[in-house]
């Protein structure tokens, strides 16, 4: 017998969890697809692109620190 006929609740639950996982991972893209582009131009262009990605990551990091902390009074000197 097939799994879905023998255990329908398990099958439905498993499909829902897989669907939710796909939605969560698909919506969270940390880097642009250009970061994985196989084309590498001249060094100046590549370094400029990497600087842009680094700036974006620093902005995201600062936003996370504002949202989740730590605050300045919780940091030991």
N, C-alpha and C positions, 0 to 999 in steps of 0.2 A: 504494500500500500504506500501511497505517496504521503509525505510528511504533512501536506496541507489538508488531506482528508482525515488523517488520524489525529492531528493536533491543530485544529483551526485557530484557536486562541493564541497559541505559541507562534504560529506562522504570521498572523496579523500583527502581533506585537513586534516580532522580528522585522517585518517589513516597515512598520512605522518607525522603529528605531534607526533602521538603515536610511530611511528617507530624511529623518531629522538630522542625522549625522552628515549626509550629503549636503543638505542646506546649510548647515553650520560651517562646514569646511569650504564650501564653494563661495560663501559670502565673505570669508576672511582671507583676503589676498595681501600678504605683507609686502610683496614686491610687484612691480609692474612686469608685464611679460617681456618688456624690452631688456630687462636685466638678464634674461636667459637667452638673448639673441646670440646666435653663433657669429654674427658679423662683428668684427672688432676693427674699428677704423684707426686712424692715427692716434698716437698716444695722448695728444692734447684733448681730443674728443672723448676718448675713453676716460681719462682722468676727470674731465668736466662732468661727464655722466655720473661717475662714481661720487663726485662731490655733491651732486644734486640728490642722489639717493641717501647719502650720509646726512645731509641737511634735513631731508624728510624724516629720517629715522630719529634724529635729535628732537624734532618737533613732536613726534609721536611719543617719545620718551618723556618729554616735559609734560605733555598732556596726561600721561599715565601717572606721573608723580603728583600733579595737581589733583587728580581724581582719587588716587589710592594712598598717597603719602610716600614717605614719611614727612611730617612737618618739621620745620627748623628746630622747634623746641624738643623734639624726640631724638635728635641726632646728638651723640656724645662728641664733645670737642676733642 
